[in-house]
């Protein structure tokens, strides 16, 4: 059995990677996701050797955010 990474130690947590052709697009899409879901801030944009594109990563909780005005 493999051990889960510490940042994925609970059910409902996930790492999300946005990959795009350029840094601007990757950041724009990632920030739009952050606005709508319970996600962490972004990693610095990075490239994978021998692969095209730019990536940014964030972590998320599958628990939905309350709707605006919902006081739970």
HELIX and SHEET records of a PDB file:
HELIX    1   1 UNK A    6  UNK A    8  5                                   3    
HELIX    2   2 UNK A   23  UNK A   36  1                                  14    
SHEET    1   A 2 UNK A  13  UNK A  20  0                                        
SHEET    2   A 2 UNK A  54  UNK A  61 -1                                        
END                                                                             
